[in-house]
């Protein structure tokens, strides 16, 4: 989801124009729709990745903060893992007499 911090009004940017192929335009549009962000943001993210600019750690922290507490009733990791895995390998082997 795009936040105001991603918007052009909250950071200094230089406007430019580029020529891209129809295929590139279609792919950028599809990615933007999938992520529910602007095409401009997708292009900036592509450029940041290609030029190794931006701050990946800050982006990761922002993602964690944006999703923290989203499932307050979900079990903690060990409890969830036990539910998903079921019985341990040792328990299953013991049942087989091994």
C-alpha positions in Angstrom: 0.0 0.0 0.0 1.3 3.4 -0.9 1.8 5.8 2.0 2.3 9.6 2.0 6.0 9.0 2.6 6.1 7.3 -0.9 4.5 10.3 -2.5 6.4 12.9 -4.5 5.4 15.7 -2.2 7.3 14.2 0.7 10.8 14.0 -0.8 12.9 15.9 -3.3 12.7 14.5 -6.8 13.7 15.5 -10.3 11.1 15.1 -13.0 12.3 13.3 -16.1 10.9 11.7 -19.2 12.0 8.4 -20.7 11.0 6.2 -23.6 10.0 2.6 -22.7 8.7 -0.2 -24.8 5.0 -1.3 -24.8 6.0 -4.5 -23.0 7.9 -2.5 -20.3 4.9 -0.2 -19.9 2.5 -3.2 -19.6 4.7 -4.9 -17.0 5.1 -1.7 -14.9 1.4 -1.1 -15.0 0.7 -4.7 -13.9 3.2 -4.6 -11.0 1.7 -1.2 -9.9 -1.8 -2.6 -9.9 -0.7 -5.8 -8.1 1.0 -3.7 -5.4 -1.6 -1.0 -5.3 1.0 1.7 -5.9 1.7 4.2 -8.6 3.6 3.3 -11.7 6.1 6.1 -10.8 6.9 4.3 -7.5 7.4 1.0 -9.3 9.9 2.7 -11.7 11.7 4.3 -8.8 11.9 0.9 -7.0 13.3 -0.7 -10.2 15.9 2.1 -10.5 16.9 1.8 -6.8 17.4 -2.0 -7.2 19.4 -1.6 -10.4 21.5 1.2 -9.2 21.8 -0.2 -5.7 20.5 2.9 -4.1 17.8 3.4 -1.5 17.9 1.8 1.9 16.8 -1.8 1.9 17.1 -2.1 5.7 14.8 0.9 6.1 12.4 -0.6 3.7 12.5 -3.9 5.6 11.9 -2.2 8.9 9.0 -0.2 7.4 7.5 -3.5 6.2 7.8 -5.1 9.7 6.3 -2.0 11.4 3.5 -1.9 8.9 2.5 -5.5 9.6 3.3 -5.7 13.3 0.2 -6.6 15.3 -1.8 -7.4 12.2 -2.8 -10.8 13.7 -3.0 -10.2 17.4 -4.9 -13.5 18.1 -2.4 -15.7 16.1 -0.4 -18.2 18.0 3.3 -17.6 18.8 5.8 -19.2 16.4 6.6 -22.4 18.4 2.9 -23.1 18.9 2.0 -22.4 15.3 4.9 -24.6 14.1 3.8 -27.5 16.3 0.3 -27.2 14.9 1.5 -27.2 11.3 4.0 -30.0 11.8 1.9 -32.2 14.0 3.8 -34.9 15.9 7.6 -34.8 16.0 9.7 -37.1 13.9 10.7 -39.0 17.0 7.1 -39.6 18.0 6.3 -40.9 14.5 9.3 -43.2 14.5 8.4 -44.5 18.0 5.0 -45.4 16.7 6.6 -47.5 14.0 8.8 -49.2 16.6 12.0 -47.5 15.3 
